[in-house]
Amino acid sequence: MDVLIIGATGYVGTAVDEALVARGHRTVGVARSEMARDILRARGTTVVQGDVSKPQSLAAAIRSSDAVVYSVSVTDANRWNVDSNALRTIRKALAGTEKTFAYVSDGWVYGQTRGTIATEDLIPMPLPLVARRLELEAETIGMTKVGIRSFIVRPGIAYGRGGGIPTMFVQSARERGAATIVGDGENHWATIHVADLGRLIALALECGRPGRAYNAVADERYRVSEIAEAASRGAGAGGATVTVPTEIMGQYGECLALDQRISAERAKTDLGWATREATIVEDLECGSYLAPPIAV
């Protein structure tokens, strides 16, 4: 397939690109800046000039692709309108083609799972920070009614390759001698190695069932305190941690303090997917997040 990745230079988009290429697909990445173009060219990805905030700039590339992946992290106050306008452009460009579209959402949309193992059939109860993702999910699923093979992927907290949200533990341990936990640390995080996430999305493009959501999480369900302690050990702080109130980080802190247990059984059954990479605890303690050697 020729796959257009909107958000190709991002943390998740990069992993999707690599997974698709490894499976023999041809990838095209959207670049807004010269820096983004250089990144894509350096890894051999075909580049198309475009800006997600001006979705008509992407219309031709969308129409010429067999599949489209939307994995964008818009950070300004207008983020939801940007995303919604982009999805409408994708809908218009792909309508009636039976081509494939994947929207990368977020496992945080489930909110507190309160001891329940969340499957895709659980009604999401998102906190305000991510509530509008449900509108984008609805727009995506609605594309099936106009001849598009559309589906949703809901990843847990992505880690690996020294990146993602867990870097906050590593950074605080290195700088202040203890990994900083938002909340009491007794909550559980649903996590996914970014490479495993990339492979799940690639498999879903190939054989996913239209109109479905797919959770993307590892089987391990660690408490945040366990994750932070592993990061602290890996960063040379001996497992030391410190907690801070969720209020310090506002709505983002509320999401970090969610207690979530999520199942990816549907992806295993439908797609034949399984995780391959190190767990988040393994990776933080002795993998890609290791502290650099001390200069002597």
C-alpha positions as CSV (number, residue, x, y, z in Angstrom):
1,M,0.0,0.0,0.0
2,D,0.9,3.7,-0.4
3,V,0.3,5.1,3.1
4,L,0.1,8.8,3.9
5,I,1.1,9.5,7.5
6,I,-0.1,12.8,8.9
7,G,2.2,13.4,11.9
8,A,5.0,11.3,10.5
9,T,7.8,13.1,12.3
10,G,6.2,12.6,15.7
11,Y,6.9,10.0,18.3
12,V,4.1,7.7,17.3
13,G,4.2,8.6,13.6
14,T,7.9,7.7,13.3
15,A,7.1,4.2,14.7
16,V,4.2,3.7,12.4
17,D,6.4,4.7,9.4
18,E,9.1,2.2,10.4
19,A,6.5,-0.6,11.0
20,L,4.9,-0.1,7.6
21,V,8.2,0.0,5.7
22,A,9.3,-3.2,7.5
23,R,6.1,-4.9,6.2
24,G,6.8,-3.8,2.6
25,H,4.6,-0.7,2.3
26,R,5.5,2.6,0.8
27,T,5.1,5.6,3.1
28,V,4.6,9.3,2.5
29,G,5.0,11.8,5.3
30,V,3.5,15.2,5.6
31,A,6.1,18.0,6.3
32,R,5.3,21.6,7.2
33,S,8.9,22.8,7.8
34,E,12.3,22.3,6.3
35,M,13.4,20.5,9.5
36,A,10.5,18.0,9.1
37,R,11.4,17.5,5.4
38,D,15.0,16.8,6.4
39,I,14.0,14.2,9.1
40,L,11.7,12.4,6.6
41,R,14.2,12.4,3.8
42,A,17.0,11.1,6.1
43,R,15.0,8.0,6.9
44,G,13.9,7.4,3.3
45,T,10.3,8.5,3.6
46,T,8.7,10.3,0.6
47,V,7.8,13.8,1.5
48,V,4.7,15.8,0.7
49,Q,4.5,19.5,1.7
50,G,1.5,20.3,3.8
51,D,0.1,21.8,7.0
52,V,-2.6,20.1,9.0
53,S,-4.0,23.5,10.0
54,K,-4.6,24.1,6.3
55,P,-6.1,20.7,5.5
56,Q,-6.8,21.5,1.8
57,S,-3.0,21.4,1.4
58,L,-3.2,17.7,2.1
59,A,-6.2,16.8,-0.1
60,A,-4.3,15.7,-3.2
61,A,-1.9,13.5,-1.2
62,I,-4.9,12.0,0.7
63,R,-6.6,11.1,-2.6
64,S,-3.5,9.5,-4.1
65,S,-2.9,7.2,-1.1
66,D,-4.3,3.8,-0.4
67,A,-4.5,4.4,3.3
68,V,-4.1,7.4,5.7
69,V,-3.0,7.5,9.3
70,Y,-3.7,10.5,11.4
71,S,-1.3,10.7,14.3
72,V,-1.0,14.4,15.1
73,S,-0.4,16.2,18.4
74,V,-1.7,19.7,18.0
75,T,-0.8,21.7,21.1
76,D,-2.4,25.1,20.6
77,A,-5.8,26.2,21.9
78,N,-7.4,25.6,18.5
79,R,-6.2,21.9,18.5
80,W,-9.7,20.3,18.3
81,N,-10.9,22.5,15.5
82,V,-7.7,21.7,13.6
83,D,-8.2,18.0,14.0
84,S,-11.9,18.1,13.2
85,N,-11.3,20.1,10.0
86,A,-8.5,17.7,9.0
87,L,-10.8,14.7,9.4
88,R,-13.6,16.3,7.4
89,T,-11.0,16.9,4.6
90,I,-10.0,13.2,4.8
91,R,-13.7,12.1,4.7
92,K,-14.4,14.2,1.6
93,A,-11.2,13.1,-0.2
94,L,-11.7,9.3,0.5
95,A,-15.5,9.0,0.3
96,G,-16.7,6.2,-1.8
97,T,-13.2,4.8,-2.4
98,E,-13.2,1.9,0.2
99,K,-9.7,3.1,1.1
100,T,-8.5,2.9,4.7
101,F,-8.2,5.5,7.4
102,A,-6.9,5.2,10.9
103,Y,-7.3,7.8,13.6
104,V,-4.9,7.4,16.6
105,S,-6.9,8.4,19.6
106,D,-5.9,7.9,23.3
107,G,-6.6,5.3,26.0
108,W,-7.2,8.2,28.4
109,V,-10.7,8.5,26.9
110,Y,-11.8,5.7,29.1
111,G,-11.2,7.8,32.2
112,Q,-11.0,6.0,35.6
113,T,-11.6,2.3,35.0
114,R,-12.1,1.7,38.7
115,G,-11.0,-1.9,38.8
116,T,-12.7,-2.8,35.6
117,I,-10.6,-4.1,32.7
118,A,-11.6,-1.8,29.9
119,T,-12.4,-3.3,26.6
120,E,-13.5,-1.4,23.5
121,D,-17.1,-2.0,24.5
122,L,-16.8,0.0,27.7
123,I,-18.5,3.4,27.4
124,P,-15.7,6.0,27.7
125,M,-15.9,8.5,30.5
126,P,-13.1,10.9,29.6
127,L,-11.7,13.8,31.7
128,P,-12.0,17.3,30.2
129,L,-8.5,17.3,28.7
130,V,-9.4,14.6,26.2
131,A,-13.2,14.6,26.1
132,R,-13.3,16.0,22.6
133,R,-11.4,13.0,21.3
134,L,-14.8,11.2,21.4
135,E,-16.1,13.7,18.8
136,L,-13.1,12.9,16.5
137,E,-13.6,9.2,17.1
138,A,-17.3,9.5,16.1
139,E,-16.3,11.4,12.9
140,T,-13.9,8.6,12.1
141,I,-16.4,5.8,12.6
142,G,-19.0,7.7,10.7
143,M,-16.7,7.5,7.6
144,T,-17.7,3.9,7.2
145,K,-21.1,5.1,6.0
146,V,-19.6,6.9,3.0
147,G,-17.4,4.1,1.8
148,I,-14.2,4.4,3.8
149,R,-12.6,1.6,5.8
150,S,-12.1,3.6,9.0
151,F,-11.2,2.6,12.5
152,I,-9.7,3.9,15.7
153,V,-6.6,3.0,17.7
154,R,-6.6,3.9,21.4
155,P,-3.0,3.6,22.7
156,G,-2.0,3.5,26.4
157,I,0.9,5.7,27.5
158,A,3.6,5.2,24.9
159,Y,7.2,4.6,26.0
160,G,10.4,3.4,24.5
161,R,13.4,4.8,22.6
162,G,14.0,7.1,25.5
163,G,10.9,9.2,24.8
164,G,7.3,9.7,25.7
165,I,5.7,10.7,29.0
166,P,8.0,8.4,31.1
167,T,10.9,10.8,30.4
168,M,9.5,13.0,33.2
169,F,10.5,10.4,35.7
170,V,14.0,10.1,34.3
171,Q,14.5,13.8,34.0
172,S,13.4,14.5,37.6
173,A,15.5,11.7,39.0
174,R,18.6,13.0,37.2
175,E,18.0,16.6,38.1
176,R,16.6,16.3,41.7
177,G,17.6,12.9,42.9
178,A,14.1,11.4,42.9
179,A,11.5,10.6,40.2
180,T,8.5,12.9,40.6
181,I,5.1,11.2,40.7
182,V,1.9,13.2,40.1
183,G,-0.6,11.9,42.6
184,D,0.1,9.1,45.2
185,G,1.5,6.6,42.7
186,E,-0.9,3.8,43.6
187,N,-2.8,4.2,40.3
188,H,-2.0,1.9,37.4
189,W,-1.0,3.0,33.9
190,A,-1.9,1.2,30.7
191,T,1.3,1.3,28.6
192,I,2.6,0.4,25.2
193,H,6.0,0.3,23.7
194,V,6.0,2.7,20.7
195,A,7.4,0.1,18.4
196,D,4.6,-2.4,19.4
197,L,2.1,0.4,18.8
198,G,3.5,1.1,15.3
199,R,3.1,-2.6,14.4
200,L,-0.5,-2.7,15.7
201,I,-1.4,0.2,13.5
202,A,0.3,-1.3,10.5
203,L,-1.6,-4.6,11.0
204,A,-4.8,-2.7,11.4
205,L,-4.4,-1.0,8.1
206,E,-3.9,-4.4,6.5
207,C,-6.7,-6.4,8.1
208,G,-8.5,-4.3,10.7
209,R,-12.3,-4.4,10.7
210,P,-13.9,-1.1,9.6
211,G,-15.9,0.7,12.3
212,R,-14.0,-0.8,15.2
213,A,-11.8,0.6,17.9
214,Y,-8.6,-1.2,18.8
215,N,-6.9,-0.8,22.2
216,A,-3.1,-0.8,22.1
217,V,-1.7,-1.7,25.4
218,A,0.7,-4.2,26.9
219,D,-0.5,-7.0,29.2
220,E,1.5,-5.6,32.2
221,R,-0.4,-3.3,34.6
222,Y,2.1,-1.6,36.7
223,R,1.4,0.9,39.5
224,V,2.9,4.3,38.7
225,S,5.1,4.0,41.8
226,E,6.7,0.9,40.3
227,I,7.3,2.6,37.0
228,A,8.8,5.7,38.7
229,E,11.1,3.6,40.9
230,A,12.4,1.8,37.9
231,A,13.1,5.1,36.2
232,S,14.9,6.3,39.3
233,R,17.1,3.3,39.4
234,G,18.0,3.6,35.7
235,A,18.8,7.3,36.2
236,G,21.1,6.5,39.1
237,A,18.9,7.8,41.9
238,G,18.6,4.4,43.6
239,G,14.8,4.1,43.3
240,A,14.0,7.3,45.1
241,T,10.7,8.9,44.3
242,V,8.7,11.9,45.5
243,T,5.0,12.7,45.1
244,V,3.3,16.0,44.2
245,P,-0.4,16.9,44.1
246,T,-2.2,16.4,40.8
247,E,-3.4,20.0,41.0
248,I,0.1,21.2,40.3
249,M,-0.3,20.1,36.6
250,G,-4.0,20.9,36.2
251,Q,-6.0,18.8,33.7
252,Y,-2.9,17.1,32.5
253,G,-2.1,16.0,36.1
254,E,-5.7,14.6,36.4
255,C,-4.9,12.4,33.4
256,L,-1.6,11.3,34.8
257,A,-3.3,10.2,38.0
258,L,-5.9,8.0,36.2
259,D,-6.1,4.4,37.5
260,Q,-6.5,2.4,34.3
261,R,-6.5,-1.3,33.4
262,I,-7.2,-1.8,29.7
263,S,-7.3,-4.9,27.5
264,A,-6.0,-5.4,24.0
265,E,-7.5,-8.8,23.4
266,R,-9.4,-7.5,20.3
267,A,-6.2,-6.6,18.6
268,K,-4.8,-10.0,19.4
269,T,-7.8,-11.7,18.0
270,D,-8.6,-9.6,14.9
271,L,-5.0,-8.7,13.9
272,G,-2.8,-11.5,15.3
273,W,-0.9,-8.8,17.2
274,A,1.3,-9.4,20.2
275,T,3.8,-7.3,22.0
276,R,7.5,-7.9,21.4
277,E,9.4,-5.2,23.2
278,A,10.6,-4.8,26.7
279,T,8.1,-3.8,29.4
280,I,8.1,-0.2,30.6
281,V,9.8,-1.2,33.9
282,E,12.6,-3.1,32.0
283,D,13.1,-0.3,29.5
284,L,13.3,2.4,32.1
285,E,15.7,0.5,34.4
286,C,18.1,-1.1,31.9
287,G,17.1,-0.1,28.4
288,S,16.7,3.0,26.3
289,Y,16.3,5.5,29.2
290,L,19.6,4.7,30.9
291,A,21.5,7.6,32.3
292,P,24.4,8.8,30.2
293,P,27.9,7.9,31.7
294,I,29.4,10.4,34.0
295,A,32.3,12.3,32.4
296,V,35.6,11.9,34.2
